[in-house]
């Protein structure tokens, strides 16, 4: 079916059977084959209206690249100035790992403390554009917090289903924004299944991972920012921890868009990391399989990526293969080591999933799969303050003393430091 373009937005297209749908309709899955869909944009149209020099005149946030995000009317944009997060070169950690060009993209510095704000801003903007009153999501925490905040900013209703493993800090954060939170006595995938059916039956926006294609359109701005921050160069490696894989999928699309426009000269290899206790995509990729075997009982300290049956697998597999990247699984011990190293060497307090990319690069460097001189960007996706219970488990309880100087002196004289 040929779909008439609305300016720069051409259609929503099924990645499997190629069926196209109008861009201004709420489509989650292809009605013919049930696969996920992607937005198709007119890049000639975009290139005629935006340039690298024009970007310099705009605020440095994700909507700096608004022509690339499929929102027709920019007055519908819902923003808290997300994006525009720092990209810093590692000082001590890179040296410790034997990497001369290790960069850290501090995406936990978004308004709600995680990279999920990019997808939430795009989703809330689309809900406003399509005149949808309610967003229904499911989350281990970060996506739900982001949805709640942006729904509040847009004046929309928000409902989030969470598994019973979600942290108290994240649940409380969703609720303070006014979101209705429902704790499901089950897994992340159970919460997703319920959220999807509720949204379909009620006619609300389903805000789940890649099944809502607008989300990775927002997250692809990670690639734009990184390239611009590197003076319009793509890194050799873009490394991301993945549960569903939405951000890595979006980043790959972003790098390819810039490459096709001639704004960068090479692509970035997509490196994805999962926890061994829930690594369906890493296992399928290593085995060369087109289908995953779902994990029914995820078990990992990195709860933010504990997704047993990720809908993003077809798109993520394509992104990793096209870019020449890889998907690795690391143990909880490796994640904890990375979690501590990142804090102690760089002063960055990430949640375990946010530190997992460091475990990935350490593993690949030791295996000889990453060269010392390659330019590597690790996305630090979520702040550690959202899961302090896990931090205390890792670092232990603090030392307690009586309220006098002598007790403190005695402590340090015994080698406490």
VEXDREN-2710 file (C-alpha; in Angstrom, 1 decimal):
% VEXDREN-2710
k/r/px/py/pz
1/UNK/0.0/0.0/0.0
2/UNK/1.3/3.5/-0.9
3/UNK/0.8/6.0/1.9
4/UNK/0.9/9.7/1.2
5/UNK/3.5/11.5/3.1
6/UNK/2.7/14.2/5.7
7/UNK/5.8/16.4/5.0
8/UNK/8.9/14.7/6.3
9/UNK/7.0/11.7/7.8
10/UNK/6.2/9.1/5.2
11/UNK/4.7/6.1/7.0
12/UNK/5.0/3.5/9.6
13/UNK/6.3/0.3/8.1
14/UNK/6.4/-3.3/9.2
15/UNK/10.0/-4.6/9.5
16/UNK/8.9/-8.1/8.4
17/UNK/6.3/-8.0/5.7
18/UNK/6.7/-4.4/4.6
19/UNK/3.1/-3.3/5.0
20/UNK/2.8/0.5/5.5
21/UNK/0.5/2.4/7.7
22/UNK/-0.4/6.1/7.9
23/UNK/2.0/8.0/10.1
24/UNK/-0.8/9.8/12.0
25/UNK/-2.4/6.6/13.3
26/UNK/-1.6/4.8/16.6
27/UNK/0.1/1.6/15.4
28/UNK/1.9/-0.8/17.7
29/UNK/2.2/-4.1/15.8
30/UNK/1.5/-4.9/12.1
31/UNK/-2.1/-5.9/11.6
32/UNK/-1.0/-8.4/8.9
33/UNK/1.9/-10.3/10.5
34/UNK/2.1/-9.1/14.0
35/UNK/5.7/-7.8/13.8
36/UNK/7.0/-4.4/15.0
37/UNK/6.8/-1.3/12.8
38/UNK/9.2/1.6/12.3
39/UNK/8.7/5.2/11.1
40/UNK/9.9/6.0/7.6
41/UNK/11.1/9.6/7.1
42/UNK/11.9/11.6/4.0
43/UNK/15.6/12.5/4.5
44/UNK/15.8/14.6/1.4
45/UNK/13.1/16.8/2.9
46/UNK/14.9/16.9/6.2
47/UNK/18.2/17.7/4.6
48/UNK/16.7/20.7/2.8
49/UNK/15.5/22.2/6.1
50/UNK/18.3/21.5/8.6
51/UNK/22.0/21.5/8.7
52/UNK/24.9/21.1/11.1
53/UNK/25.3/24.9/11.2
54/UNK/21.6/25.5/11.9
55/UNK/21.8/23.2/14.9
56/UNK/24.4/25.4/16.5
57/UNK/21.8/28.1/16.9
58/UNK/19.5/25.8/19.0
59/UNK/19.5/24.8/22.7
60/UNK/21.5/21.6/23.3
61/UNK/18.8/19.1/24.2
62/UNK/17.2/16.3/22.2
63/UNK/14.7/18.5/20.4
64/UNK/17.7/20.3/18.8
65/UNK/17.2/17.5/16.2
66/UNK/13.4/17.8/16.0
67/UNK/13.2/17.4/12.3
68/UNK/14.4/13.8/12.7
69/UNK/11.7/12.9/15.3
70/UNK/8.3/12.1/13.8
71/UNK/6.2/14.7/15.5
72/UNK/4.3/16.7/12.8
73/UNK/3.4/19.8/14.8
74/UNK/6.3/21.1/16.9
75/UNK/3.8/22.9/19.2
76/UNK/2.9/19.4/20.5
77/UNK/6.4/18.8/21.9
78/UNK/6.5/17.9/25.6
79/UNK/9.9/18.6/27.0
80/UNK/11.7/19.0/30.3
81/UNK/15.0/19.8/28.4
82/UNK/16.0/16.2/28.2
83/UNK/19.1/15.2/26.3
84/UNK/22.2/17.3/25.9
85/UNK/23.9/15.2/28.5
86/UNK/27.7/15.4/29.0
87/UNK/30.1/13.2/27.1
88/UNK/33.3/13.0/29.1
89/UNK/36.6/11.3/28.4
90/UNK/37.6/8.8/31.1
91/UNK/40.5/9.9/33.2
92/UNK/41.4/7.0/35.5
93/UNK/39.1/4.1/34.4
94/UNK/40.3/4.1/30.8
95/UNK/43.9/3.9/32.0
96/UNK/43.1/1.1/34.4
97/UNK/41.4/-0.9/31.6
98/UNK/44.1/-0.1/29.0
99/UNK/41.8/2.0/26.8
100/UNK/43.1/5.3/25.6
101/UNK/39.8/6.7/24.2
102/UNK/37.1/5.6/26.6
103/UNK/34.2/8.0/26.8
104/UNK/31.2/8.0/29.1
105/UNK/27.9/9.4/28.0
106/UNK/26.2/10.5/31.2
107/UNK/22.6/9.9/30.3
108/UNK/21.6/9.4/33.9
109/UNK/21.8/13.3/34.1
110/UNK/18.4/13.5/32.3
111/UNK/15.6/15.1/34.3
112/UNK/14.3/11.9/35.9
113/UNK/17.7/10.3/36.3
114/UNK/17.8/8.0/33.3
115/UNK/18.1/7.7/29.5
116/UNK/14.4/6.8/29.4
117/UNK/13.4/10.4/29.3
118/UNK/14.2/10.6/25.6
119/UNK/11.6/8.0/24.7
120/UNK/9.1/9.4/27.2
121/UNK/9.4/12.9/25.8
122/UNK/8.8/11.6/22.3
123/UNK/5.9/9.3/23.4
124/UNK/4.1/12.1/25.4
125/UNK/4.5/14.4/22.4
126/UNK/2.9/11.9/20.1
127/UNK/0.1/11.3/22.6
128/UNK/-0.7/15.0/22.6
129/UNK/-0.5/15.1/18.8
130/UNK/-2.9/12.2/18.4
131/UNK/-5.2/13.5/21.2
132/UNK/-4.8/10.4/23.4
133/UNK/-5.7/11.0/27.0
134/UNK/-3.8/8.2/28.7
135/UNK/-0.4/6.4/28.5
136/UNK/-0.1/2.9/29.8
137/UNK/3.4/1.5/30.4
138/UNK/5.2/-1.3/32.1
139/UNK/8.6/-1.0/33.7
140/UNK/11.2/-2.3/36.0
141/UNK/11.4/1.3/37.1
142/UNK/13.2/3.9/34.9
143/UNK/10.8/3.9/32.0
144/UNK/7.8/4.2/34.4
145/UNK/9.4/7.1/36.2
146/UNK/10.0/8.9/32.9
147/UNK/6.5/8.2/31.6
148/UNK/5.0/9.5/34.8
149/UNK/7.0/12.7/34.7
150/UNK/6.3/13.5/31.0
151/UNK/2.6/12.6/31.3
152/UNK/2.4/15.0/34.2
153/UNK/4.1/17.7/32.1
154/UNK/1.7/17.1/29.2
155/UNK/-1.5/16.9/31.4
156/UNK/-2.0/13.2/30.5
157/UNK/-3.1/10.3/32.6
158/UNK/-0.4/7.7/33.3
159/UNK/-0.7/4.1/34.4
160/UNK/2.3/2.0/35.0
161/UNK/2.4/-1.8/35.7
162/UNK/5.6/-2.9/37.5
163/UNK/6.9/-6.3/38.6
164/UNK/7.2/-7.0/42.3
165/UNK/11.0/-6.6/42.0
166/UNK/10.8/-2.9/41.2
167/UNK/12.7/-0.7/43.7
168/UNK/10.7/1.3/46.3
169/UNK/12.6/4.5/45.2
170/UNK/11.4/4.0/41.6
171/UNK/7.8/3.2/42.5
172/UNK/7.7/6.3/44.8
173/UNK/9.0/8.5/42.0
174/UNK/6.3/7.4/39.7
175/UNK/3.6/8.0/42.3
176/UNK/4.8/11.6/43.2
177/UNK/4.1/12.6/39.6
178/UNK/0.5/11.4/39.9
179/UNK/0.9/8.2/38.0
180/UNK/-1.3/5.2/39.0
181/UNK/1.1/2.4/39.8
182/UNK/0.0/-1.3/39.8
183/UNK/2.5/-3.8/41.2
184/UNK/2.1/-7.2/39.5
185/UNK/2.9/-10.3/41.4
186/UNK/5.1/-11.6/38.6
187/UNK/7.9/-10.7/36.1
188/UNK/8.5/-7.7/33.9
189/UNK/7.0/-9.7/31.0
190/UNK/3.9/-10.4/33.0
191/UNK/3.5/-6.6/33.6
192/UNK/4.0/-5.9/29.9
193/UNK/1.4/-8.4/28.8
194/UNK/-1.2/-6.9/31.2
195/UNK/-0.3/-3.3/30.2
196/UNK/-0.6/-4.2/26.5
197/UNK/-4.0/-5.8/26.8
198/UNK/-5.3/-3.0/29.0
199/UNK/-4.2/-0.3/26.6
200/UNK/-5.7/-2.0/23.5
201/UNK/-9.0/-2.6/25.2
202/UNK/-9.3/0.9/26.6
203/UNK/-8.0/2.7/23.5
204/UNK/-5.1/4.2/25.3
205/UNK/-1.4/4.6/24.2
206/UNK/0.7/1.5/24.9
207/UNK/4.1/2.9/25.9
208/UNK/6.1/-0.3/25.9
209/UNK/9.6/-0.5/24.4
210/UNK/9.9/-0.9/20.6
211/UNK/6.2/-1.9/20.3
212/UNK/5.6/1.8/20.5
213/UNK/7.9/2.9/17.6
214/UNK/8.1/6.6/18.7
215/UNK/10.2/5.6/21.7
216/UNK/13.3/4.6/19.8
217/UNK/12.8/7.6/17.6
218/UNK/13.4/9.7/20.7
219/UNK/16.3/7.6/21.9
220/UNK/18.2/7.8/18.5
221/UNK/19.1/11.3/19.6
222/UNK/21.8/9.7/21.7
223/UNK/23.7/9.0/18.4
224/UNK/23.2/12.5/17.1
225/UNK/24.5/14.0/20.4
226/UNK/27.5/11.7/20.6
227/UNK/28.6/12.4/17.0
228/UNK/28.2/16.2/17.5
229/UNK/30.1/16.1/20.8
230/UNK/32.9/14.2/18.9
231/UNK/33.0/17.0/16.3
232/UNK/30.8/15.0/13.9
233/UNK/32.6/11.7/14.2
234/UNK/31.0/8.3/15.1
235/UNK/32.7/6.3/17.8
236/UNK/34.2/3.0/16.9
237/UNK/32.0/1.4/19.5
238/UNK/28.7/2.4/21.0
239/UNK/28.1/0.3/24.2
240/UNK/24.7/0.0/25.9
241/UNK/23.2/-2.3/28.5
242/UNK/20.0/-3.8/27.1
243/UNK/16.8/-5.3/28.4
244/UNK/14.4/-4.7/25.5
245/UNK/17.1/-2.9/23.5
246/UNK/15.2/0.3/22.5
247/UNK/18.0/2.7/23.0
248/UNK/20.6/0.6/21.1
249/UNK/18.1/0.1/18.3
250/UNK/17.4/3.9/18.2
251/UNK/21.1/4.7/18.3
252/UNK/21.9/2.5/15.3
253/UNK/19.2/4.2/13.4
254/UNK/20.6/7.6/14.3
255/UNK/24.1/6.7/13.3
256/UNK/22.8/5.4/9.9
257/UNK/20.8/8.5/9.3
258/UNK/23.8/10.7/9.9
259/UNK/25.9/8.5/7.7
260/UNK/23.4/8.6/4.9
261/UNK/23.2/12.4/5.1
262/UNK/27.0/12.6/4.9
263/UNK/27.3/14.2/8.3
264/UNK/29.6/11.5/9.5
265/UNK/32.1/9.3/7.6
266/UNK/31.7/5.9/9.3
267/UNK/29.2/3.9/11.3
268/UNK/29.5/2.8/15.0
269/UNK/29.6/-0.8/16.0
270/UNK/26.8/-1.5/18.4
271/UNK/27.9/-3.4/21.5
272/UNK/25.1/-4.6/23.9
273/UNK/25.5/-6.2/27.3
274/UNK/23.1/-8.3/29.3
275/UNK/23.3/-10.0/32.7
276/UNK/24.0/-13.7/32.7
277/UNK/20.9/-14.2/34.9
278/UNK/18.7/-12.8/32.1
279/UNK/20.5/-12.9/28.7
280/UNK/18.1/-14.3/26.1
281/UNK/19.4/-12.0/23.4
282/UNK/23.1/-12.6/24.1
283/UNK/22.6/-16.3/24.0
284/UNK/20.7/-16.2/20.8
285/UNK/23.2/-13.9/19.1
286/UNK/26.2/-16.1/20.2
287/UNK/24.4/-19.2/18.8
288/UNK/23.5/-17.5/15.5
289/UNK/19.8/-18.0/16.1
290/UNK/17.0/-15.8/14.7
291/UNK/14.7/-16.6/17.6
292/UNK/15.3/-16.2/21.3
293/UNK/14.5/-18.7/24.1
294/UNK/12.7/-16.6/26.8
295/UNK/14.0/-16.5/30.3
296/UNK/11.1/-17.3/32.7
297/UNK/12.8/-16.4/36.0
298/UNK/15.3/-13.6/35.6
299/UNK/17.9/-13.4/38.3
300/UNK/20.3/-10.5/38.4
301/UNK/21.4/-7.6/40.4
302/UNK/20.8/-5.4/37.3
303/UNK/17.0/-5.4/37.6
304/UNK/16.7/-2.6/35.0
305/UNK/17.7/-5.1/32.3
306/UNK/16.0/-8.2/33.6
307/UNK/13.7/-8.7/30.6
308/UNK/13.0/-12.4/29.9
309/UNK/11.2/-12.1/26.6
310/UNK/12.2/-8.8/24.9
311/UNK/10.1/-7.7/21.9
312/UNK/13.1/-5.7/20.6
313/UNK/15.1/-8.7/19.6
314/UNK/14.4/-8.6/15.8
315/UNK/15.4/-5.0/15.5
316/UNK/18.3/-5.3/17.9
317/UNK/19.7/-8.3/16.1
318/UNK/19.5/-6.4/12.8
319/UNK/21.2/-3.4/14.3
320/UNK/24.1/-5.4/15.8
321/UNK/24.6/-7.5/12.6
322/UNK/24.5/-4.4/10.3
323/UNK/27.0/-2.5/12.4
324/UNK/29.4/-5.4/12.9
325/UNK/28.8/-5.3/16.7
326/UNK/28.1/-8.0/19.3
327/UNK/26.0/-8.9/22.3
328/UNK/27.7/-10.2/25.4
329/UNK/26.5/-11.5/28.8
330/UNK/28.4/-10.7/31.9
331/UNK/28.1/-12.1/35.4
332/UNK/26.7/-10.2/38.4
333/UNK/30.2/-10.3/39.9
334/UNK/31.5/-8.5/36.8
335/UNK/28.7/-6.0/37.0
336/UNK/29.3/-5.3/40.7
337/UNK/33.0/-4.8/40.0
338/UNK/32.2/-2.4/37.2
339/UNK/29.6/-0.6/39.5
340/UNK/32.3/0.0/42.1
341/UNK/35.1/0.9/39.6
342/UNK/32.9/3.5/37.9
343/UNK/32.2/5.2/41.2
344/UNK/35.7/4.9/42.7
345/UNK/37.7/5.9/39.6
346/UNK/35.4/8.4/37.9
347/UNK/33.1/9.6/40.6
348/UNK/30.0/8.4/38.8
349/UNK/27.3/6.7/40.8
350/UNK/25.3/4.6/38.3
351/UNK/22.8/1.8/38.9
352/UNK/24.1/-1.7/38.2
353/UNK/22.6/-1.8/34.7
354/UNK/24.2/1.6/34.0
355/UNK/27.6/0.3/34.9
356/UNK/27.3/-2.9/32.9
357/UNK/28.8/-1.4/29.8
358/UNK/32.1/-1.1/31.7
359/UNK/32.0/-4.8/32.4
360/UNK/31.4/-5.3/28.6
361/UNK/34.5/-3.3/27.5
362/UNK/36.6/-4.8/30.2
363/UNK/35.7/-8.3/29.0
364/UNK/36.2/-7.5/25.3
365/UNK/39.5/-5.8/26.0
366/UNK/40.8/-8.8/27.9
367/UNK/39.7/-11.1/25.0
368/UNK/41.5/-8.9/22.5
369/UNK/38.2/-7.9/20.7
370/UNK/38.7/-4.2/21.4
371/UNK/41.9/-2.4/20.5
372/UNK/43.5/0.0/23.0
373/UNK/43.2/3.0/20.6
374/UNK/39.6/2.5/19.6
375/UNK/37.2/5.3/20.5
376/UNK/34.5/3.7/22.8
377/UNK/31.4/5.4/24.1
378/UNK/29.7/3.7/27.1
379/UNK/26.2/5.0/27.8
380/UNK/25.7/5.3/31.6
381/UNK/22.0/5.0/31.5
382/UNK/20.6/5.3/35.1
383/UNK/21.6/6.9/38.4
384/UNK/22.4/4.8/41.4
385/UNK/20.2/6.8/43.8
386/UNK/17.1/5.0/42.4
387/UNK/18.2/1.7/44.0
388/UNK/20.1/2.4/47.2
389/UNK/19.1/-0.9/48.7
390/UNK/21.3/-2.6/46.1
391/UNK/24.1/-0.2/46.9
392/UNK/24.0/-1.0/50.6
393/UNK/24.1/-4.8/49.8
394/UNK/27.3/-4.2/47.7
395/UNK/29.2/-1.7/50.0
396/UNK/27.9/-2.8/53.4
397/UNK/26.7/-0.7/56.3
398/UNK/28.6/2.4/57.4
399/UNK/30.8/2.5/60.5
400/UNK/29.2/4.0/63.5
401/UNK/30.9/5.8/66.4
402/UNK/30.0/7.7/69.6
403/UNK/29.7/11.5/69.2
404/UNK/33.2/12.4/70.3
405/UNK/36.5/13.2/68.6
406/UNK/38.5/10.5/70.5
407/UNK/36.3/7.8/69.0
408/UNK/37.0/9.1/65.5
409/UNK/40.8/9.4/66.2
410/UNK/40.9/5.8/67.5
411/UNK/39.1/4.6/64.4
412/UNK/41.7/6.2/62.0
413/UNK/44.7/5.2/64.2
414/UNK/43.6/1.6/63.7
415/UNK/44.0/1.9/59.9
416/UNK/40.4/2.6/59.0
417/UNK/41.4/4.8/56.0
END
